[in-house]
Amino acid sequence: MNSLQDLHKTARSFQTTAKMPVLFVGHGSPMNALADNAFTRTLHQLGLDIRNRQPPRAVLVVSAHWLTRGTFVAVNERPETIHDFGGFPQELFAMQYPAPGAPDVAQEVLKALPDAHPTDEWGLDHGTWTVLHHVFPEADIPVFQLSIDYHQPMTYHAELARQLQFLRRRGVLILGSGNIVHNLRQSMPKLMADDATPYAWASEFDEWAKRKIDQRDLLALAHYQQAGASGPLAVPTPDHYIPLLYSLALAEPDDDIRHAYEAVEYGGLSMRTFVVG
């Protein structure tokens, strides 16, 4: 009887819904988890808007902070809050985001991605929980993560994301969490001086990326080095950039794209956040 009840529960959870939006969030410093500023208030409002429109059944996050060889899907029932950083106040390390996992949805993802692997050895990294702490502060919506196969070419990630389109009509909110411009080496002097002024090259690349996002030009975004001298400076390593490709690849022709937050901070850190649909 329990198995039959579980089957009915799973079937109900995967009924077709209105199409969910997709988010890309420039998550920035982990300290944003503790902050009350224009960026975090934007995240809070996004959460309210999504709940009012259609509360998600689950959230799937592609975070810049889970890099693997191969593609992995977290199947934990109770994912731990991972404090994958150092040098921050104890208050930040004490924070927890006790959202349940979504193993049933994870199994649907694994069916759609036959080369992916299940794992229960990952929780919610700071690219996930520092954002969701503001979007869904109640931590009552199931959350799970999809890893980034860091050894694949850029176009691979857009192609993989398209295989997850069906989730948008199954009540799943998909969130890419990274930063379009992410050069900590160049930003460190500005951070130490508390100087939020952006470098010209960072603003230039962020605006170039905005144009390509609005044009839905995934091919250009995948070949960001062709943006000119600003490309290698803005994206010295692609880990924080790749989640952008996942979010944009999920856009359908009838989806609007809205830039909810736009800023380049501390020299070389873009906080650009946009909503698809």
C-alpha positions in Angstrom: 0.0 0.0 0.0 2.8 2.4 0.8 4.4 1.8 -2.6 1.1 2.6 -4.3 0.6 5.8 -2.3 4.2 6.8 -3.2 3.4 6.2 -6.9 0.3 8.3 -6.7 2.2 11.1 -4.9 5.0 11.0 -7.5 2.4 11.1 -10.4 0.7 14.1 -8.9 4.0 15.9 -8.4 4.7 15.6 -12.1 1.5 16.8 -13.5 1.8 19.5 -16.1 1.9 23.0 -14.8 2.1 26.5 -16.2 5.6 27.2 -17.4 8.0 28.2 -14.6 10.4 31.0 -15.1 14.2 30.5 -15.1 16.6 32.7 -13.1 20.2 33.6 -13.5 21.6 35.2 -10.3 25.0 36.9 -10.0 25.6 35.7 -6.5 28.7 37.7 -5.5 30.2 37.5 -2.1 28.8 35.0 0.5 28.4 38.0 2.8 25.3 38.8 0.8 23.5 36.1 2.8 23.7 38.5 5.8 23.1 41.7 3.9 20.1 43.9 3.5 20.9 45.9 0.3 19.4 46.6 -3.1 20.6 43.2 -4.5 19.2 41.1 -1.7 15.9 43.0 -1.7 15.7 42.3 -5.4 16.1 38.6 -4.7 13.4 38.8 -2.0 11.0 40.4 -4.4 11.7 37.8 -7.1 10.7 35.1 -4.6 7.5 36.9 -3.8 6.7 37.3 -7.4 7.3 33.6 -8.2 5.2 32.5 -5.2 2.4 34.7 -6.2 2.5 33.4 -9.8 3.0 29.7 -9.0 4.9 28.3 -6.1 7.6 25.9 -7.3 7.4 22.2 -6.5 11.2 22.2 -6.5 14.3 24.3 -7.3 17.1 22.9 -9.5 20.3 24.9 -9.1 23.3 24.9 -11.4 26.0 26.6 -9.2 29.5 27.8 -10.1 30.7 26.0 -7.0 30.0 22.4 -7.9 32.5 21.5 -10.6 33.0 17.8 -11.5 34.3 15.5 -14.1 31.1 14.1 -15.5 27.6 15.3 -14.7 26.1 14.6 -11.3 22.6 15.0 -9.8 22.2 15.4 -6.0 19.6 12.9 -4.7 19.8 13.7 -1.0 16.6 13.8 1.0 18.1 16.3 3.4 21.0 18.2 1.8 23.4 19.8 4.2 24.3 23.5 4.1 27.9 23.6 2.8 30.1 26.5 4.0 32.6 26.3 1.2 34.6 29.4 1.9 37.0 30.8 4.4 37.9 34.1 6.2 34.3 35.2 6.9 32.6 36.0 10.2 31.3 33.1 12.4 27.8 34.4 11.9 28.0 33.3 8.3 29.3 29.9 9.1 26.5 29.5 11.6 23.8 30.0 8.9 21.8 27.0 7.8 19.4 26.6 4.9 17.4 23.5 5.9 15.4 23.0 2.7 14.5 19.4 1.9 16.0 17.7 -1.1 14.0 16.6 -4.2 15.1 13.0 -4.9 11.9 12.3 -6.9 12.6 15.2 -9.2 16.3 14.3 -9.3 15.3 10.8 -10.6 13.4 12.5 -13.5 16.5 14.5 -14.3 18.6 11.4 -14.3 16.1 9.7 -16.8 16.4 12.8 -19.1 20.2 12.8 -18.8 21.3 9.1 -19.3 25.0 10.0 -18.9 24.5 11.7 -15.6 25.2 10.0 -12.2 23.3 10.2 -8.9 25.1 11.2 -5.7 24.3 11.9 -2.1 27.7 13.3 -1.4 26.8 17.0 -2.1 24.5 19.4 -0.4 23.8 23.1 -1.0 26.9 25.1 -1.7 27.1 28.9 -1.1 26.2 29.6 -4.7 22.8 28.1 -3.8 21.9 28.8 -0.2 23.1 32.4 0.0 20.8 33.2 -2.9 17.8 31.1 -1.8 18.0 32.4 1.7 16.6 35.7 0.2 14.4 34.2 -2.5 12.7 31.6 -0.4 13.6 32.5 3.2 11.3 29.9 4.7 13.4 27.1 3.2 10.2 25.2 2.6 10.7 24.4 -1.1 12.7 21.3 -2.1 16.1 22.1 -3.6 18.7 20.0 -5.4 21.7 20.7 -7.6 23.1 19.7 -10.9 26.9 19.7 -11.2 28.9 21.4 -14.0 31.2 19.1 -15.9 34.1 21.4 -16.0 35.9 19.3 -18.7 33.3 19.9 -21.4 33.3 22.6 -24.0 31.1 25.6 -23.5 28.5 24.6 -26.1 28.0 21.3 -24.2 26.3 23.1 -21.3 23.7 24.8 -23.5 22.9 21.5 -25.2 22.5 19.7 -21.8 20.3 22.5 -20.5 17.9 22.1 -23.4 17.3 18.5 -22.3 15.8 19.9 -19.1 13.1 22.1 -20.7 10.4 19.7 -19.6 11.0 20.6 -16.0 9.7 24.1 -16.5 6.2 22.5 -17.1 6.6 20.2 -14.1 6.7 23.0 -11.6 10.5 23.2 -11.3 12.2 26.5 -11.0 15.7 26.3 -12.6 18.4 28.7 -11.2 21.8 29.4 -12.6 24.1 30.9 -10.0 27.4 32.5 -10.9 28.7 35.8 -12.1 29.1 37.0 -15.7 32.1 39.0 -14.8 34.2 37.4 -12.1 37.8 38.4 -11.7 38.7 38.2 -8.0 42.4 38.9 -8.6 41.6 42.2 -10.2 38.9 43.0 -7.7 40.8 42.3 -4.5 42.5 45.8 -4.3 39.1 47.4 -4.7 37.6 45.2 -2.1 40.4 46.0 0.4 39.9 49.7 -0.3 36.1 49.4 -0.1 35.9 50.9 -3.6 32.9 49.6 -5.5 33.8 51.5 -8.7 33.9 49.1 -11.7 36.8 48.8 -14.1 36.0 50.0 -17.6 36.7 46.5 -19.1 34.3 44.9 -16.6 31.4 47.3 -17.5 32.2 46.8 -21.2 31.9 43.1 -21.0 28.8 43.1 -18.8 27.1 45.3 -21.4 28.3 43.1 -24.2 26.9 40.1 -22.4 23.6 41.9 -21.8 23.2 42.6 -25.5 23.9 38.9 -26.4 21.5 37.7 -23.7 18.7 40.0 -25.1 19.5 38.7 -28.6 19.6 35.1 -27.2 22.9 34.6 -28.9 24.2 31.6 -27.1 26.9 30.9 -29.7 28.4 34.3 -29.1 28.2 33.9 -25.4 29.9 30.5 -25.6 32.8 32.2 -27.5 33.1 35.1 -25.0 36.8 35.5 -25.9 35.6 37.1 -29.2 34.2 40.0 -27.2 37.6 41.6 -27.4 40.2 42.4 -24.8 37.5 42.5 -22.1 36.6 38.8 -22.5 39.7 37.2 -21.0 39.7 39.8 -18.2 36.1 39.3 -17.3 36.2 35.5 -17.5 39.7 34.4 -16.5 38.1 31.0 -15.7 34.7 29.9 -16.9 33.3 28.4 -13.7 31.2 31.4 -12.7 30.2 32.1 -16.3 28.9 28.7 -17.3 25.6 28.9 -15.3 24.6 31.8 -17.6 24.6 29.4 -20.5 22.3 27.0 -18.6 19.8 29.7 -17.8 19.7 31.3 -21.3 19.5 27.9 -23.1 16.2 27.3 -21.3 14.6 30.3 -22.9 11.8 29.6 -25.3 10.8 31.9 -28.2 7.8 33.3 -26.4 9.7 34.0 -23.2 10.5 37.6 -22.1 13.9 38.2 -20.6 14.0 40.8 -17.8 17.1 42.1 -16.2 16.1 42.3 -12.5 19.4 43.6 -11.2 22.3 45.3 -13.0 25.6 46.3 -11.3 29.3 45.8 -11.6 30.9 46.1 -8.2 34.4 46.2 -6.7 36.1 46.5 -10.1 35.4 43.2 -11.7 32.3 41.5 -10.2 29.0 41.6 -12.2 25.9 41.1 -10.1 23.7 41.0 -13.2 20.5 39.0 -12.5 17.9 38.2 -15.1 14.6 36.3 -15.3 13.5 34.2 -18.3 9.7 33.9 -18.7 
